[in-house]
Amino acid sequence: MLDVDPVAAEATRRKVYDMLVADRMLVQGFHYPFPAVGHVEKSGAGYREVLVNWSAAI
Protein backbone atom coordinates (compact mmCIF):
# COMPACT_ATOMS: atom_id res chain seq x y z
CA MET A 1 0.00 0.00 0.00
CA LEU A 2 2.76 2.46 0.85
CA ASP A 3 5.27 1.29 -1.77
CA VAL A 4 3.82 3.14 -4.75
CA ASP A 5 7.09 2.79 -6.68
CA PRO A 6 8.20 -0.86 -6.33
CA VAL A 7 11.55 -0.28 -8.05
CA ALA A 8 12.47 2.57 -5.69
CA ALA A 9 11.20 0.59 -2.69
CA GLU A 10 13.46 -2.37 -3.53
CA ALA A 11 16.45 -0.09 -4.14
CA THR A 12 15.93 1.62 -0.79
CA ARG A 13 15.63 -1.68 1.07
CA ARG A 14 18.77 -3.05 -0.59
CA LYS A 15 20.66 0.15 0.31
CA VAL A 16 19.63 -0.18 3.96
CA TYR A 17 20.46 -3.90 4.10
CA ASP A 18 23.85 -3.27 2.44
CA MET A 19 24.60 -0.65 5.12
CA LEU A 20 23.60 -3.09 7.88
CA VAL A 21 25.87 -5.77 6.38
CA ALA A 22 28.85 -3.43 5.83
CA ASP A 23 28.73 -1.96 9.35
CA ARG A 24 27.70 -5.26 11.02
CA MET A 25 25.06 -3.32 12.90
CA LEU A 26 22.80 -4.99 15.42
CA VAL A 27 19.16 -4.89 14.38
CA GLN A 28 16.14 -5.41 16.58
CA GLY A 29 13.09 -7.22 15.34
CA PHE A 30 9.75 -7.03 17.09
CA HIS A 31 8.91 -10.62 16.13
CA TYR A 32 12.38 -12.10 16.69
CA PRO A 33 12.72 -14.57 19.55
CA PHE A 34 14.29 -13.26 22.78
CA PRO A 35 16.63 -11.31 22.99
CA ALA A 36 15.24 -9.96 19.68
CA VAL A 37 18.52 -8.76 18.15
CA GLY A 38 20.74 -10.01 15.38
CA HIS A 39 22.88 -9.16 12.37
CA VAL A 40 22.12 -9.16 8.66
CA GLU A 41 24.41 -10.91 6.19
CA LYS A 42 24.38 -11.43 2.43
CA SER A 43 22.98 -14.74 1.25
CA GLY A 44 23.07 -15.39 -2.48
CA ALA A 45 21.11 -12.64 -4.21
CA GLY A 46 19.41 -11.61 -0.95
CA TYR A 47 20.00 -11.28 2.76
CA ARG A 48 19.43 -13.32 5.89
CA GLU A 49 19.14 -12.51 9.55
CA VAL A 50 21.51 -14.15 12.01
CA LEU A 51 19.97 -13.89 15.45
CA VAL A 52 22.09 -13.43 18.58
CA ASN A 53 22.04 -16.49 20.81
CA TRP A 54 20.75 -15.91 24.32
CA SER A 55 22.72 -17.07 27.31
CA ALA A 56 21.80 -16.40 30.94
CA ALA A 57 25.49 -16.70 31.85
CA ILE A 58 27.28 -13.39 31.40
MORA-V836723 format. One line per field, one symbol per residue. psi: psi as a letter, one per 20 degrees, with the letter a starting at -180 (. if undefined). A space follows every 50 residues. Layout:
# MORA-V836723
psi = ???
This chain:
# MORA-V836723
psi = ghninhghggggghgghhggggilqpqpphjqqpjkqarpqqocjbqqpo qpqpphp.
